Amino acid sequence: MNLPLIGQVPSDVVAAWIFSILGGIVLFLWVTKKQKWPVVFEYMRTTHHRKIGTMYILFAIVFFFRAGIDALFIRTQLSVPNNDFWVFQGDKYNEVFTTHGTIMIFFVAMPLLIGLMNVAVPLQIGANDLAFPYLNAVSFWLFLAGGIIFNMSFFFNAAPNAGWTAYAPLSTDTYSPGPNINYYIFGLQVSGLGTIFTAINMIVTIARLKAPGLKLARMPLFSWSTLVTSFLILIAFPVLAIALLLLTFDRFYGTSFFGGEMGSPVYWQHLFWIFGHPEVYILVLPAFGIFSDVISTFSRQRVYGYTSMVIALALIGLLGFMVWAHHMFTVGLGPLANSVFAITTMLIAIPTGIKVFNWLFTMRGGVVRIKTPMLFALGFIPTFVMGGVTGVMLAVAAADYQYHDSYFVVAHFHYTMVGGTILGAFAGIYYWYPKMTGKVLDETLGRWHFWLFVIGFHLTFLPQHFAGLNGMPRRVYTYTWEDGLFVFNFISTIGAFLMGISMLFVIWNLYKTHRFGKKAEGDPWDGRTLEWSVDSPAPEHPFNPMPKVKTIDSFWYSKIGKAKLEDAEEPRPSPRLPLRAISLSRWREL
């Protein structure tokens, strides 16, 4: 990898390296003191899905803070015109926004969702573990190894600096001759291999280990979204691996896939976005599944239009592979190609709109309880709709010539990624936390987290739409007073710090819950699906014997019918619903 010698690294970076290692050792010793070593070694050697899922989420939160600090550096640099904040200018600024984007996509959003899949999916389908437990452990350690390789670049003063998309020729050795991009390539290759293994594991688990009677048409929607997402991963991630391999040959062996007379930088864009746009749905489809289960549980109502929700998931996954070139409207593909990709992009709004209306009708027909997971679900709906509307605007090829590479695009994809994926991950963590640890996170601190995060989010990214429309381009580290962008950027910076403050409530909540929290019941939310039929935290072998499933939401109907789960009757309207709700939803319940 052509790592720079220690003597070539600035002294402040060496100091940061040394103190980080020493701090890590001290933290490790503190966490494992008082004979807690067996717990650490147990998790290091485990192959159990719940513990591996917990580790995915834990390290994703660590990387979240790492990438969040980068975001605060970016917003501080852009808070006022002609700013000279520390050293975050020029190439150093390029490194900061590259590591921010890459870590958020590959080492925060992905592991948060994969962790929740590990925790919830086997329990939802009545399985005792994933199909390949050892492969599941290998997947986690590959993810963590990839994250460590990528973050090593910081300590060698050689962080990737070509943007999270690593566009050629910026990422070739001609314009990035140092080792910076090498950390990007090898970190993503290693972690991506673990993601592919996870997808295989999830598909086989759902196909082979479902409880008796749990047909695909009866599966919870989070399990359905996991299945669709896993197929997307199997198709999309090998394309990224191929692109990174070709870039490796260009950088190390003098080939010219993405430059020279024989190659073209546009080839990289095609390969990257054939992966990159399905990646958007790889991140957001599991969040859709989480919101479906959360809204159904806290509305005490079966999801409205279950079949249409499943079809919408499949359509979004299918169309996700037919829209990659809408990122390339301005490269000169021609009016025919631009028109085709514009139409397919707009078509995705149809199944997405179906899901939004179904969530709203689910709440209308039920009895809504406002708990922290439900708060995140309610905050998600208007936020994601705003991101979807700007997505349709960007799908208009002619208009995209104005929007392209402006802060309008930055605002759009944060409204979909953060407003969809991150809010979904937070909802899932609060929702399934009892299954991970046996305790329920504090409700008051959870509400503080929600309100500060959501308000800060809209303060951060709503003004960026207007900054983009007023001409602010992406990936710039400064601007002038004459540009008229100060107010938008200053408000955006205030919102970013508000989001950062909200995450401190998460840390306090975790500490308070583990220090003073009481043990949770097996079914603290009055849930509907099989994971709530076992103890909290979920035991190593929760289903012995496996339950028999005869309907959707079988655990819910076994509770209201006062029958054992193995003998759950066909569903009937819940006596807990008001008469109006029963009349509106009776045909769906039957």
N, C-alpha and C positions, 0 to 999 in steps of 0.2 A: 504493500500500500504506500510505499515511499514516505513513511512517517518521518516528520522532521526530528532532528536530533534535539535533545534537551537544551543544548547550548544555543540553538536557533530560536527557542521559544522565549517570549518576553518574560521578565521576572514576575510580573503580576499574575500571569497565567500559571506559572510554576507554583506560585504561592497559593493560588486558588485550588490548584490540583492537590497540593500537599494537605491543605487544611480541609478540603472536602473528604479526602481519604481518612484523615484523622477523625473528622467529625462523624463519618460513617462508622468507623470502628467504635467510637464512644457511644453512638446511638445504638449500635448492635449490642454492645455489652450491657447498656442500660435496659434495653428491652428484654434481654434474655437473662437478667440477673435473678437471684433468688430461685434457682433450680428450674428456670423456664426453658432451659436448653432443649429438653425433650419436645416441647411444643414446636420450636423452630425446626428441629430436625424432622419432626412428624410432617410438617407442611412441605419441607424440602423434598421428602421422599414419597409424598402421597400420590396416589393415582385416583383419588375419589373426586367425583365431579364437583361436589359442593366446595371442597377446599381449594381445588384448582380454580374454580370460578371466583372464589373470594380473593385469591392471589392476583388473578387478572385485574379485578376491580381495584385492589389496593395499589398495585404498581401503576395502573392507569391514572389514579388520582395523583400519585407522585409526579408522573409526567405532566399531568394537567397543571400542577403548580409550576413546573419547569417552563412549559410553553406559555402559561399565563404571565409569568414574569417577563418573558420576551414581549408579549403583547403590551404590557405596561411600559416597557422601554420604547416601543414603537409609538405609543400614544403620547408619551412624554416628549419625545423628539418632535412630534408633529403638533404639539399643543399650541405653539405660537410660531409665527413666521420667522424665518432666518435663525432658527434655534441652533444652539451649539451645546447640546446636552451630552456631557461626558465625551465618549468617543464614538457614539452611535451615529456616524455619518459615513457616506461613501460605501466602501466595500464592507465595513463593519455593520452598517445598517442592512446591507444585502444579506449578511449572515444571520442577523437577528430575525428578519421576516421569513427567511427560508426555514430556519429551525422551528420557528413558531408554527408555520403551516404544516410542515412535514410531521412534527410530533403530534399536533392536534389530530391530523387525519389518521396516521398509521399507529400511533402509540397512545392515543387517548380514546378517540371515538370507537375505533375497532375493538380494543381490548375491553372497554366498558361493556359493549354489547355482547361480545363473545363470553365475557364473564357471567353476564346475566343469563345467556343461553345455557352455559354450563350448570348454573344453579337451578334454573327453573324447568328447562325442557324435559330432562329425565323424569322429574317429579310430575310434570303435567301429563305425561303419557303413561305413567304407571311403571316406569323402568327403575331398576335399582342402581344403574350407572349407565355410562355411555357404552357403546358397543366395543370400543377399543380403549380401555382405561390407560394403558401404558402409552399409547400414541397420543392420548390427550395430554399427558404430562410432558411428553416430548414437544408437543405443540406450544405449550406454555413457555418452556425453557427456550425454545427457538425465538418466540416473541421477545422474551426478556433479553436474550443475547443480542438480537437485532437492535433493540432499544439502547443497550449499553454500547454497542459498536458505534451507533449513530451519535450518541452523546459524548463519546470519547473525543470527538473532534473539537469540542469546546476546550478541553484541557490541553490539547496540542495547538491551540490557536489556529485551527484550520477547519472551522465550521463550514458546511456547504453554503454556497453563496449564489446559486443560479435560480433561486425560487423553488417552491415545493414541486413545481412541474418540471424543473430541470431542463428547460427548453434547449435543444441544440440550435445554434452552435455554442451558446454560452456555456454549456456543460461539457464541451469537448476540451481536449488538452490544449487547443489553440488559445482559447480564451480563459480557461481555468487550469493552468499548468500545475498548480499545487495539488496536494492530496485531498483538498476539501470535498470534491465530488465523490471521491472514492469511499468516504464514510457513508455518504448517501446511498451509493450503489450497493455496498455490501450489507449495510444495516437493513435496507429494504428487502434485499434478496433473502436474507436469513429469516427475518420476521414474516415475510410473505410465504415462505415455505411452511411455517407453522400454521398460518391461516388456512392454507390449502388442506393440510392434514385435518384441521378442525372441521372444515366443510365436509370432507369425506366421512368423518366420524359422526357428524350430526345426521347426514343423509341415511347412513346405515342404521343408526340408532332409531330414527323415526320409522324407517321401513321395516325393521326386524324386531324391535323390542317393545312395541306398543302393547298395552294391556288388552286382554281378550275383549272383543266387542268395540274397541276404540278404532273405528274406521276413520279414514281421512276426513270424511264428511262430518265427523264428530270431534275433531281435534280442536283444542283452544287456538285462538288466532295468533298468539305469540309463537306457538309451535309451528303453525302454518307459515308465518313470516320467516321463521328460522329455516324451514325447508326450502322456501323460494330463494332466500338469501344465500344458502349454501350452494345451490346450483349456480347462482350468479358468480360466486367466488370461484367455483371450479372452472368457469369459462373466462372470467376477467383477469384473475391473478396470474395465470400462465402467460397472458399477453404482456403484462408488466414485466414478468421475469425475462421474457424474450427481449423486450426493449432494453432492459438494464444490461443484459448479456451483450447485445450488439453495441451499446454504449461503452461497455468494458473493453471490447475489442477495438473500438475507435480510439480509446484513451491509451491502451497499453500496447497494441500490436499494429498500429498504423493503418488500420482499415478505414474505409470512408463510407460507412452506411448513412451517416447523417451530415456529410459534407463532401467537399471535393467534386470532381467531375462526375463520379458515378452515383453519389448519394445526394440527399437533400434533407434539410432540416424539417421539411414538411412531413417526411416519413416518421420522424420522432413524434410529431404532433398526432398523426393518425394512430400510431401504436399506443401512445400514452392515453389518448382520450377514448380509444376503444376499451381500455381499462378504466379510465378516469370517470366517465359518466356512469357506467354501471356501478362504480364505487359509490357514487352518490346514493344510489338506491340500496346498495349493500349496507350503507350506514342508516338510511332512513326507514327501510322496510321493517327491521326489528323494532324500531321505535313505534311504528304504526301498530305492530302486534302488542307492544306493551300498553299503549294507550287504549287499545280495544279491550284488553283484559281489565285494566284499571277502571275505565269508564263503566264497563259492565258490572264490575264488583260494587263500585260505589254508587251505582244507580239501582242496584238490586233488580237487574233486568238483563235478560239475554240480549246480546248484541243484535240490533235491528238489521235485518237483511244479511244474515250470516253467509248465505251462499254468494250473494253479490260482493261481500267483503273478500271472500276467498278468490273469486274471479278477478276482482280489482287488483289484488296482490299479484296474481299471475300476469295480468296485463301490464302492470307497471314494470315487472321484471322483464317481460318480453320487449316492450317498447324501449326499455332502458338501453338495449343494445342497438337501437336504430336511430340514435340521436347524437352520436358523439361529435359529428362535424359542426354542430351548432356552436362549438367553441372555436370554429375555424372559418366563420363567415367572411372574414376579411383577408384570407390568405390567397384568394383568387381561384376557388374551386369552380366558379361559374354560376349563372342564375339557376340552371336546372338542379344542380346538387344543393344549392342553398335553399331552393323552394321545397325539395323533398324533405330535407332535414328540418326545415322550419315547420312543415305540416306534422311530421311525426313528433316533434317536440310539443306542439300544441295539443296533440292527441292525448299525451300523458295527463293533461289537466282533467280529462273526463273521469278515468278511474280514481284519481285522487279526489276529485269533487264528490264522487259517490261515497267514498269513505268518510269525508267530512260530514255530509248530510246524514249518513247512518249513525255516526257518533252523536250528532245532535238529536236525532230521533230516539236513540237509546236513552238519552237523558230525559227527553220529554215524556217518555212512557214509563219512567221509573221514579224512584224515590232517591234523590241525590243526597249523599252525605259528603261534606267538605272536609276531607282529610288531606294531609300534605301530598300524597301521590295524586289525588284528584285535583289539587290546586295546580300542579305542574301540567296535568292533562288539559285543564281549562285554559291555562296560559298558552299552551301549545297551539290550540285551534286558531285563534286570530293571528298569532305570530306566523304560523306556517302558511296561512292563507295569504298574508301579505307577501311572503317570499314566493308563493306560487304565482301571484299576480305579476310581480316583477319578472318572474321567469317567463311568463307568456309575452311580456314586453320585449325581453331579450330574444325571444324566438322569432320576432319579426326581423328578417335578415336585413332589410333596408335600414331599420332603426338601429340595428346592432352596430352599424358603422359609427353612430354617435356614442353608443354606450360602451363599446369595446375597450377593454383595458382602462376603464375609468373606475372611480370609487363607487359608481352605481353598481358595478358587477361585484365589488367587494361587499357592499351592503346586501345584495341579493343572496350570495351564497352563504353569508353568515346567518341570514334569516332562515335559510333552509337547514343548514348544518347545525347551528347552535339552537335555533328555534325548534328544530325537529329532533335531531340526534341527541344533543346534550340534555335538553329538557326531558326527552324520553328516557335517557339513562338515569337522570335524577329520579324520575317517577318510579322506574324499576328498582332502583336501590332502596328508596324508602318503602316500596311495596313489598319486596322480597327480603328485606333486611332480617326479619324474624327467622326466615328459613336459613340464612347464612350464619347468624350469631345467636339466635334464641332470644333476642331483645328487640323492642320497638324503639326506633329513634324518637327523640323528644319532639312533640308536636309543636310547641311554641318556637323552639329554635328552627324547626323545619319551615315554619311560616316566615320567620325573619329571613331565612335563606331564600325562599321563593320570591318574596316581594323585592328584596334588595337586588337579587339577580335579574329578575324580569324587568324591573324599572331601569336598572343600569344597562341591561341589554338594549332596550329601545332608545335610551339616551345615547348609547354608543353608535348604533348602526342606522337609526332612522335619519340623522343628519347627514350620514355619508351618501345617501341617495342624492340629496341636494348638492353636496360637494361635487359628486360626480357629474351631475347635470350642469354644474357651473364650471366644468372643465378640469377638475382635479384628476390627474392620471394615477394609476396604481404604481407602487414600487418606487416612489420618490421620497427622499428624506427631508426635503425642505420646500418652502414656497415663499412668496413675497406678500407684503401687505397689499400690494396693488391687485393681487389675484382675487381678493374678496372672499377668502376661504377661512379666515380666522375663527369666526363665530361657530361654523360647523365643526371645525376640528377641536375647538376648545370644549364645546359641549360633549363631543365624542370622547374626549379624554376624561372628563368628569364621570361619564357613564362607565368607562372601562375600570376606573378605580373603584366605583361603586360595586361592580361585579366582583372585583378582587376582594373587597371587604366582605361580600356575602359568603365567599368561600371560607372565611375565618369562622363563620357560624357553623359550617360543616365540621371543621376540626373540633370546635368546642362541643358540638353535638355528639360526635363520636366518643370524645373523652367522657362527657357527662353520662352518656348512655352506658358505657362499659364500666364506669366507676360507680354509678348510683342506680342504673336502670334495673327494673325487675324482670324476671323471666317471662317471656311472652307465651301465650297460649298457642296451641297448634293452629288455631284458626282466628287470629286476632281481628281480621277484617270482615269476618262472615263471608268467606270466599266461596267461589262457585266451582273451581277446578280442583283436580286431584292433589295438587301440592299442599292444599290446606287440610287434607285429611290425615297428614302425618304430623309428628311432633315438631316443635321448633327448639333448636335447630334440627334440620332434617337428619335422621340417623344414617348410618352407613348402608343399611339394608332396610329401607322404609317399607317396602311392599312384600310381605310374606304372609299369606299368599298374595298374588297379584289381584287387584280388584277387577270385577266384571263391569263393563261399561255398556249401557244400553241407550244412551242419549247424550246430547250436548249438555255440558254443565252437570254431569251426573252427580257430583258431590253435593251440589245445591239441592237437587231434587231428592236426594236421599235424606237430606236434613229436614226439608219441609214435609216429606212423606213419613218421617219417623221410621225409616227402614234402614237396614244395613246396606252399606255401599254395594256389596256383592249382589243384593237383591233390589237394586234401585228400579223403581217403576217408571213407566213412561211419564214424561213431564205433564204437569198440570199447572194452572195459574197459581202463583204464589199468594197465600193468604196474607202476606205482609204488605202487598200492594194495595193502594186505595182502589175503590170501585172504578173510578175514572180510568186509572192505569190498567186495570184488568180488562175493561171494555176495549181500550185502544190496542192492547197487546195480546188479547186472547188468541187470535189466530196465529200469532208468531209463537206463543208458548205451546200451542198444540201442534 
